[in-house]
């Protein structure tokens, strides 16, 4: 299992279900090894062969020959969509505290960590905004990577990025931060694309480091003027309570475009698309506005800060890890068919058997659904498991 420990040490891996067939049968008198016994995984566990098919084929990965059971019971696979909308405004080019890389590059890195581990459980796409650097830098964003099934879990087992994830990262890497933050206009521009996606459910992940602006028709007082909120100087004049830098005499487009952004997120939610909001450093002054977006997006967290506020690389990675777990992980595992004998089924987490239990382990929620409970479910939700296998043919291990 050294390969598995290495993967998690390098990639902060999230859960990915990869249900696979055992290559050797065992007699009805044999039992799988108890949880805590580490198998000798000569086959590489979740890897599978290089000719494995689509990552959405949840039975593609090869099981360890030491596992007990002669029949794989596949799960129903209907992956959700994960759509990233990433702010590439000029301020996203600033360094992230504690990192030699920009905020935009850190977002790219954190996305790679998340998708390396959970990508084979979802389909994902990405847009950046603004798109074209016109005169005011306020053009709406556009899609740079279409909705695509993620890579096989064999790449995560090797500690590698698969070809799909590599292509996404390359396209993000070719993007340089510049321009404003037309959040509302971007969400409107992408609405037909995002709401038109097929699949179980669609989630948007909005990553930004500031307030939405670029609404040239918007007028506001000092309380909603970005230049005033950030105490900037415009044409030699300090933007404070005595001077409104968003007045028509100075210019327009620098007001916080909160209402339009909230309305766009609300329309997504009404159509069944939830929006997660990640606020990068620089967005602290706009906590109230970002809270509104999280509430409207059906993803509000408890407490005063209801969006994912991040201040460094570790917090950003943790935030995306948490989102990935919520989107791609469930403690209910629906099976394609009912096992012939429910007492000859065993479940493995990373080649270690999980005993059947009503308190901590798994049990049948109904004839076709396995449910994980107690600390086992918590372990799953924390993203500490890469490979789940359901095998038939050996007496069920009971806690």
C-alpha positions as CSV (number, residue, x, y, z in Angstrom):
1,X,0.0,0.0,0.0
2,X,3.0,2.3,-0.2
3,X,1.8,3.6,-3.5
4,X,-1.5,4.7,-1.9
5,X,0.2,6.5,1.0
6,X,2.4,8.3,-1.5
7,X,-0.6,9.4,-3.6
8,X,-2.3,11.0,-0.6
9,X,0.9,12.6,0.7
10,X,1.4,14.3,-2.6
11,X,-2.1,15.2,-3.7
12,X,-4.3,15.6,-0.7
13,X,-6.6,13.2,-2.5
14,X,-10.3,13.3,-2.3
15,X,-12.6,10.3,-2.5
16,X,-13.2,8.6,-5.8
17,X,-15.4,5.6,-6.1
18,X,-14.0,3.0,-8.5
19,X,-15.9,-0.3,-8.1
20,X,-13.9,-3.2,-9.6
21,X,-13.9,-6.9,-10.0
22,X,-11.8,-9.4,-8.1
23,X,-9.7,-11.7,-10.3
24,X,-9.8,-14.7,-8.0
25,X,-12.7,-16.4,-6.3
26,X,-12.7,-17.7,-2.8
27,X,-14.6,-20.5,-1.2
28,X,-17.7,-19.8,0.9
29,X,-15.7,-20.7,4.0
30,X,-13.1,-18.0,3.5
31,X,-13.4,-14.4,4.9
32,X,-11.8,-11.2,3.7
33,X,-9.1,-9.8,5.9
34,X,-10.3,-7.5,8.7
35,X,-10.1,-3.7,8.4
36,X,-6.6,-2.6,9.3
37,X,-4.8,-5.4,7.6
38,X,-2.8,-3.9,4.7
39,X,-2.9,-6.0,1.5
40,X,0.0,-6.6,-0.7
41,X,-1.2,-4.7,-3.7
42,X,0.8,-6.0,-6.6
43,X,-1.7,-4.7,-9.2
44,X,-1.6,-1.1,-8.0
45,X,-5.1,-1.1,-6.6
46,X,-7.2,1.6,-8.3
47,X,-4.9,1.7,-11.3
48,X,-6.3,-0.6,-13.9
49,X,-4.6,-1.1,-17.3
50,X,-3.4,1.6,-19.7
51,X,-6.2,0.6,-22.1
52,X,-8.9,1.3,-19.5
53,X,-12.0,3.0,-20.9
54,X,-13.9,6.1,-19.8
55,X,-13.5,7.1,-16.2
56,X,-17.3,7.0,-15.9
57,X,-17.1,3.2,-16.3
58,X,-17.1,2.6,-12.5
59,X,-16.0,-1.0,-13.0
60,X,-12.8,-0.4,-15.0
61,X,-10.3,-0.5,-12.2
62,X,-8.6,-3.8,-11.3
63,X,-9.1,-5.3,-7.8
64,X,-6.3,-6.8,-5.8
65,X,-6.2,-10.6,-6.4
66,X,-6.1,-11.1,-2.6
67,X,-9.6,-9.7,-2.1
68,X,-12.3,-12.2,-1.5
69,X,-15.2,-12.5,-4.0
70,X,-15.8,-13.7,-7.5
71,X,-18.3,-11.1,-8.7
72,X,-18.2,-7.4,-8.8
73,X,-21.5,-5.6,-8.0
74,X,-21.3,-2.3,-9.9
75,X,-22.9,0.9,-8.7
76,X,-25.2,3.2,-10.6
77,X,-23.1,5.9,-12.2
78,X,-24.8,9.3,-13.0
79,X,-22.0,11.8,-12.3
80,X,-22.7,15.4,-11.4
81,X,-21.3,18.4,-13.4
82,X,-18.8,20.7,-11.8
83,X,-18.4,24.0,-13.6
84,X,-15.6,26.4,-12.6
85,X,-16.0,30.1,-13.1
86,X,-12.7,31.7,-12.4
87,X,-11.9,35.4,-12.0
88,X,-8.9,36.4,-14.0
89,X,-9.1,40.1,-13.3
90,X,-5.8,42.1,-12.9
91,X,-5.7,41.7,-9.1
92,X,-5.7,37.9,-9.5
93,X,-2.2,38.3,-10.8
94,X,-1.0,39.5,-7.4
95,X,0.9,36.9,-5.2
96,X,-1.1,34.8,-2.8
97,X,0.3,35.4,0.8
98,X,2.9,32.8,1.6
99,X,3.2,31.6,-1.9
100,X,5.6,32.5,-4.8
101,X,2.7,32.2,-7.2
102,X,-0.2,34.5,-8.1
103,X,-3.7,34.0,-6.8
104,X,-4.8,32.8,-10.3
105,X,-2.0,30.3,-10.4
106,X,-2.8,29.0,-6.9
107,X,-6.4,28.6,-8.0
108,X,-5.2,26.5,-10.9
109,X,-3.0,24.4,-8.6
110,X,-5.8,23.8,-6.1
111,X,-8.2,22.8,-8.9
112,X,-5.6,20.2,-10.0
113,X,-5.3,18.7,-6.6
114,X,-9.1,18.5,-6.3
115,X,-9.7,17.1,-9.8
116,X,-6.8,14.6,-9.7
117,X,-8.6,12.8,-6.9
118,X,-12.3,13.4,-7.5
119,X,-12.3,14.1,-11.3
120,X,-13.3,10.6,-12.2
121,X,-16.5,10.9,-10.2
122,X,-17.7,14.1,-12.1
123,X,-17.8,15.8,-15.4
124,X,-16.2,19.3,-15.3
125,X,-15.8,22.4,-17.3
126,X,-14.3,25.9,-16.8
127,X,-14.7,29.5,-17.9
128,X,-12.6,32.6,-17.0
129,X,-13.6,36.2,-16.9
130,X,-13.2,38.7,-18.4
131,X,-12.5,37.2,-21.8
132,X,-11.4,39.8,-24.2
133,X,-9.3,42.7,-23.0
134,X,-11.3,45.5,-24.6
135,X,-10.9,49.1,-23.7
136,X,-12.6,48.8,-20.3
137,X,-11.5,45.2,-19.5
138,X,-15.1,44.3,-18.8
139,X,-16.1,41.8,-21.4
140,X,-18.1,38.9,-20.0
141,X,-16.2,35.6,-19.5
142,X,-16.4,32.6,-21.8
143,X,-15.8,28.9,-21.7
144,X,-12.2,27.7,-22.1
145,X,-12.9,24.0,-21.4
146,X,-16.1,22.2,-22.3
147,X,-17.9,19.8,-20.0
148,X,-15.8,16.6,-20.1
149,X,-15.7,13.3,-18.2
150,X,-12.7,13.2,-15.9
151,X,-9.7,11.0,-16.1
152,X,-9.5,7.4,-15.0
153,X,-8.7,6.9,-11.3
154,X,-5.6,5.0,-12.3
155,X,-3.9,8.4,-12.7
156,X,-4.7,9.4,-9.1
157,X,-3.3,6.1,-7.9
158,X,-0.1,6.9,-9.7
159,X,0.1,10.4,-8.4
160,X,-0.3,11.8,-11.9
161,X,-2.5,14.2,-13.8
162,X,-4.5,12.4,-16.6
163,X,-4.8,13.8,-20.1
164,X,-8.2,15.5,-19.5
165,X,-7.0,17.3,-16.4
166,X,-3.7,18.2,-18.2
167,X,-5.7,19.8,-21.0
168,X,-7.7,21.9,-18.5
169,X,-4.6,23.1,-16.7
170,X,-2.9,24.0,-19.9
171,X,-5.8,26.2,-21.0
172,X,-5.9,27.9,-17.6
173,X,-2.1,28.3,-17.7
174,X,-2.3,30.1,-21.0
175,X,-4.6,32.7,-19.4
176,X,-3.0,35.9,-17.9
177,X,-4.9,37.9,-15.3
178,X,-6.0,41.3,-16.5
179,X,-9.1,43.5,-16.6
180,X,-12.1,44.0,-14.3
181,X,-14.6,41.7,-12.6
182,X,-17.8,41.4,-14.6
183,X,-19.3,38.6,-12.5
184,X,-22.9,39.3,-13.2
185,X,-22.4,39.7,-16.9
186,X,-20.4,36.5,-17.0
187,X,-23.0,34.4,-15.2
188,X,-25.6,35.8,-17.6
189,X,-23.4,35.0,-20.6
190,X,-22.9,31.4,-19.4
191,X,-26.5,30.8,-18.3
192,X,-27.7,28.9,-21.3
193,X,-24.5,26.7,-21.3
194,X,-24.6,25.8,-17.7
195,X,-28.3,25.4,-17.3
196,X,-28.4,23.3,-20.4
197,X,-26.0,20.6,-19.2
198,X,-27.2,17.0,-18.9
199,X,-26.5,14.9,-15.9
200,X,-27.4,14.2,-12.3
201,X,-26.9,17.8,-11.1
202,X,-24.8,20.8,-11.9
203,X,-22.7,22.8,-9.5
204,X,-20.9,26.1,-10.1
205,X,-17.7,27.0,-8.3
206,X,-17.1,30.7,-8.4
207,X,-13.5,31.8,-7.5
208,X,-13.0,35.5,-7.2
209,X,-10.8,37.9,-5.2
210,X,-13.0,41.0,-5.2
211,X,-16.3,42.6,-5.7
212,X,-18.2,42.3,-9.0
213,X,-18.0,45.5,-11.0
214,X,-18.1,46.6,-14.7
215,X,-21.8,47.6,-14.6
216,X,-21.4,50.9,-16.4
217,X,-25.0,51.9,-15.8
218,X,-24.8,51.5,-12.0
219,X,-24.6,54.5,-9.7
220,X,-23.8,54.3,-6.0
221,X,-22.7,56.2,-2.9
222,X,-19.4,55.8,-1.0
223,X,-20.7,52.7,0.8
224,X,-20.8,50.7,-2.5
225,X,-18.1,52.4,-4.4
226,X,-15.1,50.0,-4.7
227,X,-12.6,52.9,-4.8
228,X,-14.0,54.3,-1.6
229,X,-14.2,50.9,0.1
230,X,-10.6,50.2,-0.7
231,X,-9.5,53.7,0.1
232,X,-7.9,54.3,-3.3
233,X,-6.8,57.6,-4.9
234,X,-8.3,58.6,-8.2
235,X,-6.7,61.5,-10.2
236,X,-4.9,62.6,-7.0
237,X,-8.1,62.6,-4.9
238,X,-8.5,60.3,-1.9
239,X,-11.6,58.3,-2.1
240,X,-13.1,58.7,1.4
241,X,-16.4,59.6,3.0
242,X,-16.0,63.2,1.8
243,X,-15.6,62.3,-1.9
244,X,-17.5,59.7,-3.9
245,X,-15.2,58.4,-6.5
246,X,-18.1,56.6,-8.2
247,X,-19.9,59.9,-8.9
248,X,-20.7,60.7,-12.6
249,X,-18.1,63.5,-12.4
250,X,-15.4,60.9,-11.8
251,X,-16.6,58.0,-13.9
252,X,-18.7,54.8,-13.7
253,X,-18.3,51.1,-13.6
254,X,-16.6,51.0,-10.2
255,X,-19.7,50.3,-8.1
256,X,-20.2,46.9,-6.4
257,X,-22.6,45.1,-8.8
258,X,-24.1,43.1,-5.9
259,X,-27.8,43.0,-6.9
260,X,-27.3,41.8,-10.5
261,X,-24.8,39.2,-9.4
262,X,-27.1,37.9,-6.7
263,X,-30.0,37.8,-9.1
264,X,-28.0,35.7,-11.6
265,X,-27.0,33.2,-8.9
266,X,-30.6,33.0,-7.7
267,X,-31.8,32.2,-11.2
268,X,-29.2,29.4,-11.4
269,X,-30.5,28.1,-8.0
270,X,-34.1,28.2,-9.2
271,X,-33.1,26.1,-12.1
272,X,-31.4,23.5,-9.8
273,X,-27.8,24.7,-10.1
274,X,-26.1,25.5,-6.8
275,X,-23.2,27.9,-6.6
276,X,-20.2,27.6,-4.3
277,X,-18.4,30.9,-3.7
278,X,-14.7,31.1,-2.9
279,X,-13.3,34.5,-1.8
280,X,-9.6,34.9,-2.4
281,X,-7.4,37.5,-0.5
282,X,-8.6,40.9,-1.5
283,X,-12.2,40.1,-1.1
284,X,-12.4,40.6,2.7
285,X,-14.1,44.0,2.4
286,X,-16.9,42.4,0.4
287,X,-17.8,39.7,2.9
288,X,-21.5,40.8,3.1
289,X,-21.8,40.7,-0.7
290,X,-20.2,37.3,-1.0
291,X,-22.4,36.0,1.8
292,X,-25.4,37.0,-0.3
293,X,-24.1,35.0,-3.2
294,X,-23.5,31.9,-1.1
295,X,-27.0,32.2,0.3
296,X,-28.6,32.7,-3.1
297,X,-26.5,29.8,-4.4
298,X,-27.9,27.3,-1.7
299,X,-24.3,26.7,-0.4
300,X,-24.2,29.0,2.7
301,X,-22.0,27.8,5.5
302,X,-22.9,28.3,9.1
303,X,-21.5,31.4,10.9
304,X,-20.8,34.9,9.9
305,X,-18.8,34.0,6.9
306,X,-21.1,31.9,4.7
307,X,-18.9,31.6,1.7
308,X,-15.4,30.0,1.5
309,X,-13.0,32.7,2.6
310,X,-9.4,31.7,2.0
311,X,-6.2,33.5,2.9
312,X,-3.5,31.2,1.7
313,X,-2.7,28.1,-0.4
314,X,-3.7,25.6,2.3
315,X,-7.1,27.2,2.9
316,X,-7.8,27.3,-0.8
317,X,-6.9,23.6,-1.2
318,X,-9.0,22.7,1.8
319,X,-12.0,24.7,0.5
320,X,-11.9,22.9,-2.9
321,X,-11.4,19.6,-1.2
322,X,-14.5,20.2,0.9
323,X,-16.5,21.3,-2.2
324,X,-15.3,18.2,-4.1
325,X,-16.4,15.9,-1.2
326,X,-19.9,17.5,-1.1
327,X,-20.3,17.2,-4.9
328,X,-18.9,13.8,-5.6
329,X,-19.2,11.8,-2.4
330,X,-22.3,10.2,-0.9
331,X,-22.7,7.8,2.0
332,X,-25.4,6.1,-0.1
333,X,-24.2,3.7,-2.8
334,X,-26.9,2.6,-5.2
335,X,-26.2,-0.8,-6.8
336,X,-27.3,-1.7,-10.3
337,X,-28.8,-5.0,-9.1
338,X,-29.8,-6.7,-5.9
339,X,-27.2,-9.3,-4.8
340,X,-28.5,-12.9,-5.0
341,X,-27.5,-13.5,-1.4
342,X,-27.1,-10.3,0.7
343,X,-25.0,-12.3,3.2
344,X,-22.3,-12.9,0.6
345,X,-21.4,-9.3,0.0
346,X,-18.3,-7.4,1.2
347,X,-17.3,-3.8,0.8
348,X,-13.6,-2.7,0.6
349,X,-12.1,0.7,1.2
350,X,-8.7,0.7,-0.5
351,X,-8.4,-3.1,-0.4
352,X,-9.4,-3.2,3.3
353,X,-12.7,-4.8,4.2
354,X,-15.3,-2.6,5.9
355,X,-17.4,-4.7,8.3
356,X,-21.2,-4.6,8.1
357,X,-22.6,-2.6,11.1
358,X,-25.6,-0.5,11.9
359,X,-23.3,1.9,13.9
360,X,-20.0,2.1,12.1
361,X,-19.6,0.5,8.8
362,X,-22.2,-0.3,6.2
363,X,-25.6,-1.8,6.0
364,X,-28.4,-2.1,3.4
365,X,-30.6,0.9,3.3
366,X,-32.8,-1.0,0.9
367,X,-32.4,-4.0,-1.4
368,X,-30.3,-2.1,-4.0
369,X,-28.5,0.5,-1.8
370,X,-25.6,0.2,0.5
371,X,-25.4,2.9,3.1
372,X,-22.2,3.9,5.0
373,X,-22.7,5.0,8.6
374,X,-20.9,6.4,11.6
375,X,-17.1,7.0,11.4
376,X,-17.0,5.1,8.1
377,X,-19.2,7.7,6.5
378,X,-17.2,10.4,8.2
379,X,-14.0,8.9,6.7
380,X,-15.6,8.8,3.3
381,X,-16.8,12.4,3.5
382,X,-13.3,13.6,4.6
383,X,-11.9,12.4,1.3
384,X,-9.6,9.8,2.9
385,X,-10.6,6.9,0.7
386,X,-9.7,6.6,-3.0
387,X,-11.1,3.3,-4.0
388,X,-14.4,1.5,-3.0
389,X,-15.2,-2.0,-4.1
390,X,-18.3,-4.1,-3.7
391,X,-17.6,-7.8,-4.1
392,X,-19.9,-10.9,-4.0
393,X,-19.1,-14.5,-3.1
394,X,-17.7,-14.6,0.4
395,X,-19.5,-14.5,3.8
396,X,-20.1,-10.9,4.9
397,X,-17.7,-9.7,7.6
398,X,-19.8,-8.3,10.5
399,X,-18.5,-6.0,13.2
